[in-house]
Amino acid sequence: MKNKIILSCLVAIGLSGCTAQFLERTPETNLVSVTFFKTQADFTQAVNACYVPLRTIYNDRSYLLSEMHSDNTYYARNTAFGATEQQEDLADFSIPVSNNLTTNTHVLNQYRQDYLIIARANQILDVIDKADFDATAKADLKGQAQFMRAFAYFELYRYFNRAPIHLTPVPNRAEAAAPLGTADDIAKIIIGDLTGAITGLKSKATQEPGRATSGAAKTLLANLYMIQKNWAGAEKLCREVIAEGSYSLMPDFNNAFSTSTANKNNAESIFEVQFQEGSNGYNGSFFYNFLPRPMTEVELKTLSGTSNPQPQTGEGNNVPTPDIIAAFEAGDLRKDASIKYITCATTLWEGKTYPVINKYVRPHSLNGNHGMNWPIFRYSEVLLFLAEALNEQGKTAEAATFMNQVRKRAGLAPTTAEAQADFRTALMNERRVELAFENKRWHDLVRTDTFKSVISAYGARIKANPFSYYYQKGYTLRSNSFTVIEKYYPLPADEAALNPNIK
């Protein structure tokens, strides 16, 4: 019997008022057979399944590995509850490492979700060229599978810088232990897949909301080129995205982010993870993961607006640091749109009033259940990518015109940085405040090779004044805090036990 499910990136609730789309999908255990892949409907269902892991990645993992593993956010220590060590280890740069491997469960789960995407995409790409159905539809579906595989390998590339290479379906257990590929090997896969995807995918104007587009593929490839310092390549792609005319900045920064039920896949959105509020199991809960604790139901209701608020216990995560708050210039409209404050009367931290990520504070109906989409790429980032690429090629005056578009929307005057080095510094701060809490900060520190100096200084500030970072008076950091500041994550130890090539 077929299972009726909603697939993560097919919730087409946007400005146009499209309704959520439910699709029939054969159980995953049957998808390994080539007999399933015959019709356009078969391939559509299989492609839809490639998107599903994104919901798990962005609801549960990405903020821990990308945002809380930086100087933008920290955890709200609740000494009455005790520490959540796996998450603390990421925030404190103290994950356990032995023989280049780690037992951190969040690293493991991120890795496995990426390979789930890859496995599903490989099944499609292995047979789709042989299928007989409408050529335009086939090109778009193939492009989506290529985009999703590239996206998963891009995650592995920037988290681990090495990973096993799988480009075809794995028919048996013996062939599952693939050799490790280098960063260059992975980059070649990403470039090849995205080059194909750009050709086959529809533009935003003609694509079903929530699905990958040619603009999304170009933006992802531009992101890879930014890491590789291929400035000319990134410039070309960003100019093409802008010239397409499908994207624009939302006039109000606050409206760049969806509500629980509306404003999804809006004009600024290039690619976002689709969630749906309700009882069908396709909702998000990341808003709750980010709350300081403990919090009473009355306090929670001021943020969530739910009819059944519940007290929040445990330990909070992804709480904005004093560092990111100080990074906003005076008069920056993004500050209040990004950060608000909540007083928690029962918290043991004497400060009581915590900052909260405001980008995702949207009213919804049920406790622990909301439908805000997660932005992966926004048009403002394309403008900032282009500004950076131009500056690195010595075209600082032209670069400023694109960064100033972002600053104007934020209510700020044009940048005063004219020298290349000064503009580089201003641009990175602009990225920090524009893209705060969107899982960009750690990756920016890595690709600019500033991670060691920035995080070392950040750790020293926490150790010098733990109270300002949500510790109770008299409490200090663990002795191993900020002792593992490395550019890439070690591979998961559990996977090394299954694959002798991982070491």
C-alpha positions, -999 to 999 in steps of 0.1 A, spaced: 0 0 0 14 34 -9 22 58 18 8 93 14 35 119 24 43 155 18 78 160 5 100 186 21 105 210 -8 71 207 -24 51 227 0 41 254 -25 27 280 -2 40 313 -15 29 348 -22 7 335 -49 -13 315 -24 -6 281 -38 -18 251 -18 4 224 -3 9 195 -26 6 159 -14 21 132 -35 19 94 -37 52 77 -33 62 40 -34 78 28 -1 115 35 -2 123 -2 0 109 -6 -35 128 23 -50 160 4 -55 145 -16 -84 149 -2 -118 115 -15 -127 100 14 -107 116 41 -128 96 42 -160 72 72 -161 75 109 -155 54 103 -123 78 77 -111 108 100 -115 89 130 -99 82 109 -68 119 98 -66 131 133 -71 108 145 -43 124 120 -20 158 137 -25 145 168 -8 132 152 23 164 150 43 168 188 41 141 191 67 160 170 92 193 187 84 180 223 89 156 215 118 181 196 139 217 198 127 229 227 106 226 254 132 247 234 156 275 228 131 275 261 114 261 289 136 266 277 172 300 265 161 310 302 156 310 334 175 274 343 166 255 321 190 261 301 222 240 278 244 220 290 274 235 270 303 208 256 327 228 242 356 196 227 372 192 205 341 228 197 334 248 201 302 239 186 268 274 176 261 272 168 224 259 203 217 282 220 242 312 203 225 303 220 192 297 254 208 329 252 230 351 238 202 359 207 223 345 178 203 363 146 210 388 136 183 409 104 180 428 94 149 410 121 129 376 107 139 349 119 162 320 104 182 299 135 181 264 124 172 255 156 154 285 153 131 275 117 124 238 126 117 247 154 93 270 131 74 243 104 71 216 127 59 239 140 32 245 105 20 208 97 21 204 125 -4 232 112 -25 219 77 -25 184 88 -37 199 111 -64 222 83 -77 192 60 -82 176 86 -104 207 97 -124 216 61 -131 185 55 -152 168 87 -161 185 91 -195 170 58 -206 135 67 -197 110 78 -223 89 108 -214 87 145 -222 122 159 -228 117 192 -210 102 175 -179 130 150 -180 157 177 -181 142 195 -152 138 164 -131 174 153 -139 185 188 -130 169 186 -97 186 153 -89 219 168 -100 213 199 -79 205 178 -48 235 155 -52 257 185 -57 242 202 -26 249 171 -4 285 168 -17 289 206 -11 279 200 25 305 172 28 331 194 10 328 223 34 323 203 66 349 175 61 370 185 30 371 147 22 345 120 19 338 87 2 326 90 -34 294 74 -45 281 82 -80 261 51 -88 236 31 -67 252 7 -42 238 -28 -51 252 -46 -20 269 -42 13 303 -51 -1 303 -21 -24 292 4 2 327 10 15 339 35 -11 374 50 -11 378 85 3 378 113 -22 398 145 -18 385 180 -17 394 183 -54 376 151 -62 344 163 -45 346 198 -61 348 182 -95 315 163 -88 298 194 -76 309 214 -106 299 187 -130 265 182 -115 257 219 -112 268 226 -148 243 200 -159 217 212 -136 219 248 -148 212 236 -183 182 214 -174 165 233 -146 137 258 -150 140 294 -139 122 306 -108 96 322 -130 85 289 -145 95 264 -117 71 250 -91 77 269 -59 101 251 -35 119 231 -62 155 238 -73 159 263 -101 187 273 -125 192 304 -103 197 282 -72 222 260 -91 241 290 -102 242 304 -66 254 271 -52 281 269 -78 291 305 -71 294 296 -34 318 268 -43 338 292 -64 339 317 -36 355 290 -14 380 282 -42 387 319 -47 376 316 -83 365 352 -83 359 356 -120 338 324 -121 317 335 -91 312 370 -107 299 355 -139 274 333 -122 261 361 -98 257 385 -127 236 358 -145 214 354 -115 208 391 -112 202 395 -150 176 368 -149 153 393 -132 134 367 -111 148 379 -78 147 411 -58 152 423 -23 121 424 -2 116 461 7 113 452 44 141 430 56 117 413 81 96 401 51 126 382 36 116 354 60 84 334 58 57 332 84 44 298 95 18 298 67 27 324 42 53 345 24 72 314 14 95 313 -16 91 350 -20 109 373 -44 141 373 -23 142 335 -19 166 316 -41 163 283 -23 147 274 10 137 243 30 100 238 30 81 231 63 44 229 69 26 236 101 1 209 111 -4 173 123 10 156 92 45 155 105 61 179 81 64 207 105 95 223 120 105 229 156 137 248 153 122 279 169 119 259 201 154 246 199 167 282 200 149 293 232 167 300 265 155 278 293 137 273 316 108 294 302 73 295 315 43 289 293 32 326 298 67 338 286 67 314 257 33 326 245 46 361 240 69 347 213 49 318 198 13 330 201 2 293 204 -30 283 221 -13 256 241 21 269 252 41 245 274 69 252 299 103 249 283 129 229 302 164 216 294 191 237 279 187 263 252 208 266 220 217 291 194 213 322 217 228 353 201 261 363 216 271 398 227 296 397 198 269 395 171 248 421 188 277 445 188 284 438 151 253 458 140 259 495 132 238 521 149 205 525 130 207 491 113 171 480 108 182 444 106 191 444 143 156 445 157 144 422 129 171 397 138 172 398 176 146 404 203 147 399 241 128 377 265 129 378 303 128 343 319 118 347 355 127 312 366 161 309 350 191 305 373 212 329 353 211 361 372 209 382 340 173 368 334 168 387 301 182 368 270 184 377 234 164 355 210 167 350 173 138 370 159 140 360 123 121 328 131 98 342 158 64 339 140 30 331 154 17 296 149 -10 274 163 4 244 182 33 241 207 64 226 191 49 227 156 54 254 131 58 259 93 84 287 88 107 278 59 145 279 64 164 302 39 194 285 24 201 311 -3 187 346 -5 192 372 -32 210 395 -8 237 369 -6 242 369 -43 247 407 -42 273 402 -14 290 374 -33 293 396 -63 306 425 -42 332 403 -27 343 387 -60 346 422 -76 366 435 -47 390 406 -48 396 414 -84 405 450 -76 371 465 -87 363 479 -53 343 509 -65 320 487 -85 318 462 -57 304 489 -34 274 494 -56 262 459 -49 269 459 -12 252 493 -9 220 478 -22 219 456 8 229 484 32 202 507 17 175 482 26 189 481 61 185 518 65 223 525 63 244 549 44 267 537 16 299 521 28 329 545 34 354 517 27 374 525 -5 406 506 -2 405 469 -10 415 457 24 391 480 42 363 469 19 371 433 26 367 439 63 334 458 58 320 432 35 326 404 59 308 423 86 280 430 62 277 393 56 277 386 93 248 409 101 228 404 69 230 366 71 231 362 109 215 329 122 213 315 87 242 291 92 268 311 73 292 324 99 314 294 105 319 287 68 328 324 62 355 321 89 368 289 73 370 302 37 386 334 48 411 315 70 402 337 100 386 309 120 416 303 143 422 339 153 385 349 156 375 318 176 405 320 199 397 356 208 360 347 212 369 319 236 391 342 256 363 366 260 339 339 273 365 326 297 372 362 310 335 370 314 313 338 314 284 357 330 280 377 298 277 344 279 248 331 300 267 313 328 256 317 363 279 336 386 305 313 400 304 289 370 332 286 345 337 268 312 349 232 311 387 228 310 387 215 274 368 244 260 383 260 229 410 234 226 399 219 193 397 248 168 402 230 136 393 240 100 372 209 92 353 184 112 367 149 117 348 121 100 324 101 122 339 72 141 307 51 135 312 53 98 348 44 101 337 12 117 317 4 86 342 16 60 379 7 64 387 35 39 378 61 65 408 69 87 
